[in-house]
């Protein structure tokens, strides 16, 4: 079977988890319940503090509100940690195009895992409302941080802070395929309580802004202030667009306001250059204006390059043309001359004479005019320093000057001992002092040590949520390539299984495979009795008859009771182990006996504890053992009462002789006279009547 990617519509085999064409996540559980919702009036319950959303997120309090929705602090009861829950405005949640775009951007954002990016968890609907859950960052926004600093951030604090922001942005630009934020601004940069910046709302803020503009016909001026020219034109958007936005944010943090803050912002962004910041060094203003270039090709290629320029790292110099009038005497050689940009020159003629001297002197003057200083150079064009690194693309510094990216060849390096530094983001810097000799080639092959490793997590059964240092990063089986090295605390959580926690250290450039067999939180109880057929009660609730196996019983203490007619009961408290089984056997004792009552004469009524049970001779084999009061009653005989004890599993026999009542002579004479007055000739009918009269008189 096959299906189509919901984003690019590529035909894919069943079970594909990520589209190989557009790299969109195809994990069904993420978006199965996500759809366009109905009007707000159809919502049975609103998302407000005190409400538990989707049976999982307990809303605690509001932490933000704006045109793009309300943000609440909520507690995820499943993962047992706090999250930020952002409610999408109803006008957007009812828009099919907005929901489609949000699904797409959420799938992309779920791939981003970096310490300087806010982690996105999920996009869901509940009770007619759409919402997003993401990592909760508790330190406020960059805007608030600027205000706390008096309206401007000092350059000394700015550099380390924005270096981290740049690393997060470059990470998103260098994954495959690259992810462009397109709505970078101070409100989308959050700070943790210890000051670590995290970029939020990758893609989501842009979709919500664009959809809101399409639905309402209005645009947010707060976002416009950070838009690049190509973004306003609506074409040519790429990582360079985020570089412009980062430059605009940097400009605001250092000056107090964005490059263009009032008036027709669109026209200014497209046509005007920002004013330099008066009290900042020239290199800072040059870097900011370079980042705010109208031409995307004129901006720094990476975010970290922009920050390095602001910090004053010298850019790689370009070849300069020197006019005749600019020729001046060469200055004295500096003690540590700077590195000259790689150039290829014609070798000086080997023959002597005035012509050779003139070319030699002019060559020194050109070097001096280029600002590099003068040193003895014999005209050898053979390469003097070659640096190759694995991986390639690392920045190479000779002494304090950057000379290019690996692989790089530098033609003219001053003779002597030079400090060579090879630097690449997310790799350990390499540094070595090497001696460079004139006329000789120095080859350096550098293997950089990555500041990350590969992490793979599996579980049996699969599907467990993986939390690293309390943050959800996916479900097993999980592969996390290029995960930052260090010490971590891992937790696996799966419904109906005990959570597993372990600590591990991911080494630089190493790989760790973590595989855990999860133990069920439930166990089994195997219950039997002698004799069989007893009713089984678990914690007071009848669940079956013996023999019986109670499955999926939650671990811990439980009460077991057995009950069988004519038998004594059985009870036991058991401790059910996780993922294990426990046996219960109850031997039930018979708790009834027999009672046989005979009398002379027979026919006496038998009463047990006041209740008539029959006449003598009386037999019963199903009487609960114990003490009973037996009473016999027969006409013309005295009542007889006896207390008997019915034994368990045995028969008690009661045999009695009843004593006839004594009738007075007066009663007998009256009886005889009554009979004679009614019947002169005896007959059978008369005999019966006589008996009736006798009975009546006998009760007197």
C-alpha positions in Angstrom: 0.0 0.0 0.0 1.1 3.6 -0.5 0.0 7.1 0.3 0.9 10.7 -0.6 2.9 13.2 1.5 0.4 15.8 2.7 2.9 18.6 2.0 4.4 17.9 -1.5 2.1 15.0 -2.5 4.9 12.6 -3.3 3.8 9.0 -3.6 5.3 7.1 -0.6 5.2 3.5 0.7 3.1 2.7 3.7 4.9 3.3 7.0 7.2 6.2 5.8 7.9 8.5 8.7 9.6 11.4 6.9 9.1 12.4 3.2 12.5 12.0 1.4 11.5 14.7 -1.0 10.5 17.6 1.3 11.7 16.1 4.7 8.2 16.7 6.2 7.4 14.6 9.3 4.7 12.1 8.5 4.2 10.8 12.0 0.4 10.2 12.1 -0.1 10.8 15.8 1.0 14.4 15.5 -1.7 15.7 13.3 -4.5 13.0 13.1 -6.7 15.1 15.4 -5.8 18.4 13.8 -8.4 20.0 11.6 -10.2 23.2 10.9 -12.4 24.0 13.8 -16.0 25.4 13.9 -17.2 28.8 15.1 -16.3 29.8 18.6 -19.8 29.4 19.8 -19.6 25.6 19.2 -16.8 25.3 21.8 -18.1 23.4 24.8 -15.4 24.8 27.1 -12.9 27.6 26.7 -9.2 27.3 27.4 -8.7 29.4 30.6 -6.8 29.0 33.8 -8.1 26.0 35.9 -9.2 24.0 32.8 -7.5 20.7 31.9 -7.1 20.7 28.1 -7.4 17.4 26.2 -7.2 15.5 29.5 -3.5 16.3 29.7 -2.6 20.0 30.0 -3.6 21.7 33.3 -3.8 25.5 32.5 -2.1 27.4 35.3 -2.0 31.1 34.3 -1.8 33.5 31.5 1.8 34.6 30.6 1.3 36.5 27.4 -1.3 38.0 25.1 -1.3 39.6 21.7 -2.8 39.7 18.2 -1.5 36.3 17.5 -3.2 34.6 20.5 -2.9 34.1 24.2 -0.1 32.1 25.8 -0.7 30.2 29.0 1.6 28.4 31.4 0.3 24.8 31.6 1.4 21.6 33.3 1.7 18.5 31.1 0.4 15.8 33.4 1.6 13.0 31.1 5.2 14.3 30.9 5.1 15.9 34.4 6.6 19.2 33.3 5.5 22.7 32.5 4.9 23.8 28.9 3.8 27.0 27.2 0.4 26.6 25.6 -0.4 29.0 22.8 -4.1 29.3 21.8 -4.5 30.2 18.1 -7.0 32.9 17.4 -10.4 31.6 16.4 -10.4 33.5 13.1 -7.3 31.6 12.1 -8.4 28.2 13.5 -11.4 28.4 11.2 -9.3 29.1 8.1 -8.4 25.9 6.2 -5.4 27.5 4.6 -4.0 28.7 7.9 -4.4 25.2 9.5 -2.7 23.6 6.4 0.2 26.1 6.8 0.4 25.5 10.5 0.6 21.8 10.0 3.4 22.2 7.5 5.4 24.6 9.7 4.9 22.4 12.8 6.2 19.4 11.0 9.3 21.4 10.0 9.8 22.9 13.5 9.6 19.5 15.2 13.0 18.7 13.5 14.8 21.5 15.3 16.7 20.5 18.4 19.3 23.0 19.6 20.0 24.6 23.0 19.3 28.1 21.6 16.0 27.2 20.0 12.6 26.8 21.8 11.5 23.2 21.4 8.1 22.7 19.8 6.0 19.8 21.2 2.7 19.6 19.3 -0.2 21.2 17.4 -3.7 20.0 18.5 -7.4 20.9 18.6 -9.7 20.6 21.7 -13.3 21.6 22.1 -13.3 23.6 18.9 -10.0 25.4 19.7 -6.6 25.0 18.2 -3.4 25.3 20.3 0.3 24.7 20.2 2.4 23.4 23.0 6.1 24.2 23.3 9.0 24.4 25.7 8.4 26.9 28.6 11.1 29.5 28.9 10.9 31.4 32.1 13.1 34.4 31.7 11.1 36.8 29.5 11.8 38.2 26.1 14.7 40.1 24.6 12.5 43.2 24.5 12.0 43.0 28.3 15.7 42.4 28.8 16.5 45.6 26.9 14.1 47.5 29.0 15.6 46.1 32.2 19.0 47.3 31.0 17.7 50.9 30.6 16.7 50.7 26.9 20.1 49.5 25.5 22.3 46.5 26.0 26.0 47.2 26.6 28.4 45.9 23.8 30.2 43.9 26.4 27.1 41.9 27.2 25.8 42.0 23.7 28.6 39.9 22.1 28.2 36.7 24.2 24.4 37.0 24.2 24.1 37.4 20.4 26.8 34.8 19.8 24.4 32.2 21.2 21.5 33.6 19.2 23.6 33.4 16.1 24.5 29.8 16.8 20.9 28.8 17.0 20.1 30.6 13.8 23.0 29.1 11.9 22.0 25.7 13.1 18.6 26.1 11.5 20.1 27.4 8.3 22.6 24.5 8.0 20.3 21.5 8.5 19.0 19.7 5.4 16.9 21.2 4.1 17.5 24.7 5.7 14.8 26.2 7.9 14.3 30.0 7.7 12.6 31.7 10.6 11.2 34.7 8.5 9.8 36.5 11.6 12.9 37.1 13.8 12.3 39.9 16.3 13.0 40.7 19.9 9.6 39.3 21.1 10.5 35.9 19.5 13.8 35.7 21.3 13.3 34.4 24.9 15.7 34.1 27.8 16.0 31.4 30.4 16.3 32.3 34.1 20.1 31.9 33.7 20.3 34.2 30.7 20.5 31.7 27.8 18.7 33.0 24.7 16.3 30.8 22.8 14.7 31.6 19.4 10.9 30.8 19.4 8.1 30.3 16.9 10.1 29.0 14.0 7.7 29.3 11.0 4.6 29.4 13.2 4.7 33.2 13.9 5.1 33.9 10.2 2.2 31.7 9.3 0.0 33.2 11.9 1.0 36.7 10.9 0.5 36.1 7.2 -2.8 34.4 7.8 -4.0 37.2 10.0 -3.0 39.7 7.4 -4.9 37.7 4.7 -8.0 37.4 6.9 -8.1 40.9 8.3 -6.3 42.9 5.6 -4.0 44.5 8.2 -0.3 44.0 8.8 1.7 44.2 12.0 4.1 47.2 12.1 6.0 45.6 14.9 7.0 42.7 12.6 7.6 45.0 9.6 10.4 46.8 11.4 12.6 43.7 11.0 11.7 42.6 7.5 14.3 42.5 4.8 13.7 44.2 1.4 13.2 40.9 -0.4 10.6 39.9 2.2 8.6 43.0 1.6 8.8 42.3 -2.2 7.7 38.7 -1.5 10.4 36.9 -3.3 14.0 35.8 -2.9 13.6 34.8 0.7 16.3 32.6 2.3 18.8 32.4 5.2 20.0 35.9 4.3 16.6 37.2 5.2 17.1 36.1 8.8 20.6 37.7 8.7 18.9 41.0 7.9 16.4 40.5 10.7 19.2 39.6 13.2 21.0 42.8 12.1 17.9 44.8 12.8 17.4 43.3 16.2 21.1 43.9 17.0 20.7 47.5 15.9 17.8 48.0 18.2 19.5 46.3 21.2 22.6 48.5 20.8 20.8 51.8 19.9 17.5 51.5 21.7 15.2 51.3 18.6 15.0 49.5 15.3 16.8 50.9 12.2 13.5 52.3 10.9 10.9 53.0 13.6 8.6 55.7 12.3 7.0 56.8 9.1 6.6 54.7 6.0 8.6 51.7 7.0 8.2 49.9 3.7 9.6 52.8 1.7 12.5 53.3 4.1 13.5 49.6 4.2 13.5 49.5 0.4 15.2 52.8 -0.3 17.0 54.4 2.7 20.1 53.5 4.7 19.9 53.4 8.5 21.8 56.1 10.4 25.0 54.9 12.2 24.8 54.7 16.0 26.7 57.7 17.2 28.4 56.4 20.3 29.6 53.0 18.9 32.9 52.2 17.3 33.1 52.3 13.5 33.6 48.6 13.1 30.2 48.0 14.9 28.4 50.4 12.6 30.1 48.9 9.5 29.0 45.4 10.6 25.4 46.5 11.3 25.1 48.4 8.0 26.6 45.4 6.2 24.0 43.1 7.7 21.2 45.6 6.8 22.4 45.8 3.2 19.6 46.1 0.6 21.4 43.5 -1.5 21.3 40.0 0.1 24.7 39.2 -1.5 26.3 42.0 0.4 25.3 40.7 3.8 27.4 38.3 6.0 26.9 34.7 4.9 26.2 33.4 8.4 24.9 34.8 11.6 28.1 34.1 13.5 30.0 36.0 10.9 27.9 39.1 11.6 28.5 38.9 15.3 32.3 38.4 14.7 32.3 41.5 12.6 30.5 43.5 15.3 33.0 42.1 17.8 35.8 43.6 15.7 37.2 40.6 14.0 39.0 41.8 10.8 37.3 40.8 7.6 39.3 39.2 4.9 40.8 42.2 2.9 40.1 42.7 -0.8 42.8 43.4 -3.4 43.5 47.1 -3.7 44.3 49.1 -6.8 47.1 51.7 -6.2 47.5 54.8 -8.4 50.8 56.5 -9.1 50.0 59.4 -6.9 49.4 57.1 -3.9 52.9 55.8 -3.9 54.7 56.7 -0.7 57.8 55.5 1.0 57.4 52.1 2.7 57.0 52.3 6.5 59.2 50.5 9.0 58.4 46.8 9.3 56.1 46.0 12.2 57.4 43.6 14.9 54.6 41.1 14.0 53.4 41.8 10.5 49.8 40.9 9.6 48.9 38.2 7.1 48.5 39.3 3.5 45.5 38.1 1.5 46.6 35.4 -0.9 47.8 36.9 -4.1 49.6 35.6 -7.1 52.4 37.9 -8.5 54.8 37.6 -11.3 58.2 36.4 -10.1 60.9 39.0 -10.1 63.5 38.7 -12.9 66.6 36.8 -11.8 69.0 39.1 -13.8 70.4 42.1 -11.9 70.5 45.7 -12.9 68.5 48.9 -12.5 65.2 47.4 -13.9 65.3 44.6 -11.4 65.8 47.1 -8.5 63.0 49.3 -9.7 60.5 46.4 -9.8 61.7 45.3 -6.4 61.2 48.7 -4.8 57.8 49.2 -6.5 56.8 45.8 -5.1 57.6 46.9 -1.6 55.8 50.2 -2.0 52.6 48.4 -3.2 52.7 46.2 -0.2 53.1 49.2 2.1 50.2 51.0 0.4 48.0 48.0 0.9 48.6 48.4 4.6 50.3 45.1 5.3 53.8 46.3 6.2 57.0 45.5 4.5 59.2 42.4 4.9 62.0 40.7 3.0 60.5 38.7 0.1 62.7 37.1 -2.5 60.0 36.7 -5.2 59.3 33.0 -4.7 55.6 32.3 -5.7 55.6 28.7 -4.4 52.8 28.3 -1.7 54.1 28.6 1.8 51.1 27.4 4.0 48.3 25.0 3.1 45.6 24.1 5.7 43.2 21.3 5.1 40.6 20.2 7.7 38.1 17.4 8.2 35.4 18.5 8.0 36.2 21.3 5.5 34.8 24.8 5.8 36.6 25.8 9.0 37.9 29.3 9.5 41.7 29.6 9.5 43.5 32.3 11.5 47.2 33.0 11.2 48.2 34.9 14.4 45.1 37.2 14.8 44.1 37.5 11.1 41.5 35.4 9.3 42.8 34.1 6.0 39.9 32.0 4.7 38.1 28.7 5.0 39.6 25.2 4.6 41.0 24.0 2.3 43.0 27.2 1.9 46.5 28.0 0.5 48.3 31.2 1.7 51.1 32.4 -0.6 52.8 35.0 1.6 53.3 34.2 5.3 55.9 36.1 7.3 58.8 33.9 8.1 58.9 32.6 11.7 56.7 31.0 14.3 53.0 31.6 13.6 50.0 30.7 15.7 47.6 28.7 13.5 44.0 28.4 14.6 41.3 26.4 12.8 37.8 27.1 14.0 34.5 25.6 13.0 31.1 26.0 14.7 30.2 22.9 16.8 33.8 21.7 16.7 36.6 22.0 19.2 39.0 24.8 18.1 42.4 23.6 16.9 45.5 25.7 17.7 49.2 25.0 17.0 52.4 27.1 16.7 54.2 26.3 13.5 57.5 27.6 12.0 57.2 28.9 8.5 60.4 29.0 6.6 60.9 31.2 3.5 60.7 29.4 0.2 59.2 26.3 1.8 55.7 24.9 1.9 54.1 24.0 5.2 51.2 21.5 4.9 48.8 21.1 7.8 46.1 18.4 7.9 43.7 19.0 10.8 41.1 16.6 12.1 38.6 18.6 14.1 37.0 17.1 17.1 33.2 17.5 17.1 31.5 19.0 20.1 28.7 16.6 19.5 28.0 12.9 19.2 25.4 10.5 17.9 22.7 9.3 20.3 20.3 6.4 19.6 17.6 5.4 22.0 15.4 2.3 21.7 13.0 0.6 24.0 11.0 -2.6 24.2 8.2 -2.0 23.6 8.7 0.9 21.3 6.9 4.2 21.4 8.2 5.5 24.7 8.6 9.2 25.1 12.2 10.2 25.4 13.0 13.1 27.8 16.5 14.5 28.1 17.1 16.8 31.0 13.3 17.0 31.3 12.7 18.0 27.7 10.8 15.8 25.3 12.8 15.1 22.2 10.8 12.3 20.5 9.7 8.7 20.8 11.6 5.4 20.6 13.2 4.3 18.4 14.9 7.7 18.2 18.1 8.7 16.4 19.7 12.1 17.4 22.7 12.7 15.2 25.0 15.6 16.1 23.7 15.9 19.6 25.7 18.2 21.8 28.2 16.4 24.0 28.0 16.4 27.8 26.3 14.8 30.8 22.6 14.1 30.5 19.7 12.6 32.4 17.5 10.5 30.2 13.9 9.3 31.1 11.7 7.0 29.1 7.9 7.3 29.7 5.3 4.9 28.3 1.7 4.5 29.5 1.2 1.3 31.6 5.0 0.9 32.0 7.3 2.0 34.8 9.4 5.0 33.8 13.1 4.4 33.3 15.7 7.0 34.3 19.4 6.8 33.6 22.4 9.2 33.4 24.9 9.1 30.6 27.8 11.0 29.1 27.9 11.6 25.4 31.6 12.0 24.4 32.9 14.4 21.8 32.6 12.7 18.4 31.3 9.5 20.1 28.2 7.4 19.7 26.0 6.0 22.4 23.2 3.4 22.0 20.8 3.2 24.8 18.4 0.3 24.8 15.9 -0.4 27.6 13.4 -3.1 28.2 10.5 -1.4 29.9 8.8 -3.2 32.8 5.0 -3.2 32.8 3.4 -1.3 35.7 0.9 -4.2 35.9 1.1 -7.8 37.0 -1.0 -11.0 37.1 -2.6 -12.8 40.0 -3.3 -16.6 39.6 -6.0 -17.6 42.0 -7.1 -21.2 42.8 -9.1 -22.9 45.6 -10.0 -26.3 47.1 -12.7 -27.0 46.3 -12.9 -25.0 43.0 -15.8 -22.8 42.0 -15.3 -20.2 44.8 -16.3 -16.6 44.0 -13.2 -14.3 43.7 -13.3 -10.8 45.0 -10.5 -8.3 44.2 -10.5 -5.2 46.4 -14.2 -5.9 47.2 -15.3 -6.4 43.6 -16.3 -9.8 42.2 -14.2 -10.7 39.2 -14.8 -14.4 38.6 -14.7 -17.9 40.1 -11.7 -20.2 40.8 -9.6 -21.1 39.1 -9.1 -17.6 37.8 -6.2 -15.4 36.5 -6.6 -11.7 37.1 -4.6 -9.9 34.4 -3.4 -6.3 34.2 -3.5 -5.7 38.0 -1.7 -2.5 38.9 1.4 -3.1 41.0 1.0 -2.7 44.7 -1.1 -4.2 47.5 -4.5 -5.7 46.8 -7.0 -7.8 48.9 -8.2 -11.2 47.7 -11.3 -12.9 49.1 -12.8 -16.3 48.3 -16.4 -17.3 49.0 -18.1 -20.6 48.5 -21.5 -21.8 49.7 -21.4 -24.2 52.7 -17.7 -23.3 53.2 -15.8 -20.9 55.2 -14.3 -17.8 53.6 -10.7 -17.1 52.7 -8.9 -13.7 52.5 -5.3 -12.6 51.8 -3.5 -9.3 51.0 -1.0 -9.7 48.2 1.7 -7.4 46.8 1.6 -7.5 43.0 5.0 -7.1 41.4 5.6 -4.9 38.3 5.5 -7.1 35.2 5.3 -10.3 37.3 2.9 -12.8 38.5 1.8 -14.0 41.9 -0.2 -17.1 43.0 -3.0 -17.3 45.6 -4.4 -20.6 46.9 -7.2 -20.9 49.4 -8.3 -24.1 51.0 -11.9 -23.7 52.0 -13.3 -25.6 55.0 -16.9 -26.9 55.1 -18.8 -24.8 57.5 -22.2 -26.7 57.6 -23.4 -29.8 59.4 -26.5 -32.0 59.8 -29.4 -32.2 62.2 -31.7 -35.1 62.8 -34.7 -34.7 65.1 -37.0 -37.6 66.0 -39.8 -37.8 68.6 -42.2 -40.2 70.2 -44.9 -39.8 69.1 -43.8 -38.4 65.7 -45.5 -35.5 63.9 -44.3 -32.8 66.3 -43.6 -29.5 64.7 -39.9 -28.6 64.8 -38.8 -24.9 65.3 -35.1 -23.8 65.0 -34.4 -20.5 66.7 -38.1 -19.7 66.5 -38.7 -20.6 62.9 -40.7 -23.7 61.9 -38.6 -25.9 59.7 -40.7 -29.2 59.5 -42.1 -32.0 61.6 -40.6 -35.1 63.2 -38.9 -37.1 62.0 -36.8 -34.1 60.7 -33.5 -34.3 58.7 -31.3 -31.5 57.3 -27.7 -31.8 56.0 -27.2 -28.1 55.2 -27.2 -26.2 58.4 -24.4 -23.8 59.3 -22.4 -25.0 62.2 -23.3 -23.4 65.5 -25.7 -23.4 68.4 -29.4 -23.6 67.8 -32.6 -23.6 70.0 -34.8 -26.5 69.0 -38.5 -26.6 70.1 -41.0 -29.4 69.5 -44.8 -28.9 69.7 -47.5 -31.6 69.5 -51.2 -31.4 70.3 -52.0 -32.9 73.7 -48.3 -33.1 74.5 -46.2 -30.7 76.4 -43.8 -28.5 74.4 -40.1 -29.5 74.5 -37.2 -27.0 74.1 -33.5 -28.0 73.8 -30.3 -26.2 72.8 -28.1 -28.1 70.4 -24.7 -27.5 68.7 -24.5 -28.5 65.1 -20.9 -29.6 64.4 -19.0 -28.6 61.2 -19.0 -31.5 58.7 -21.0 -33.8 61.1 -24.6 -34.6 62.2 -26.2 -33.9 65.5 -29.0 -36.3 66.4 -31.8 -35.3 68.8 -34.2 -38.0 69.9 -36.9 -37.2 72.4 -40.1 -38.7 74.0 -42.9 -36.2 74.4 -44.9 -36.1 77.6 -48.7 -36.1 77.2 -50.7 -33.4 78.9 -52.9 -34.3 81.9 -56.7 -33.6 81.4 -58.7 -32.8 84.6 -61.7 -35.0 85.5 -64.0 -32.0 85.2 -63.0 -31.5 81.6 -63.4 -35.1 80.7 -66.9 -35.3 82.2 -68.0 -32.2 80.3 -66.5 -33.8 77.1 -68.5 -37.0 77.6 -71.7 -35.1 78.2 -71.2 -33.0 75.1 -70.6 -36.1 73.0 -73.6 -37.9 74.2 -75.8 -34.9 73.6 -74.8 -34.7 70.0 -74.6 -38.4 69.0 -76.8 -41.2 70.2 -75.3 -43.9 67.9 -71.5 -44.0 67.4 -70.2 -43.7 63.9 -67.0 -42.8 62.0 -68.2 -39.2 61.5 -69.0 -39.0 65.2 -65.5 -40.2 66.1 -64.0 -37.4 64.0 -66.2 -34.9 65.6 -65.4 -36.3 69.0 -61.7 -35.8 68.3 -62.4 -32.2 67.3 -64.3 -31.5 70.5 -61.6 -33.3 72.4 -58.9 -31.0 70.9 -60.9 -27.9 71.7 -61.3 -29.0 75.3 -57.7 -30.0 75.6 -56.6 -26.4 75.0 -58.6 -25.2 78.0 
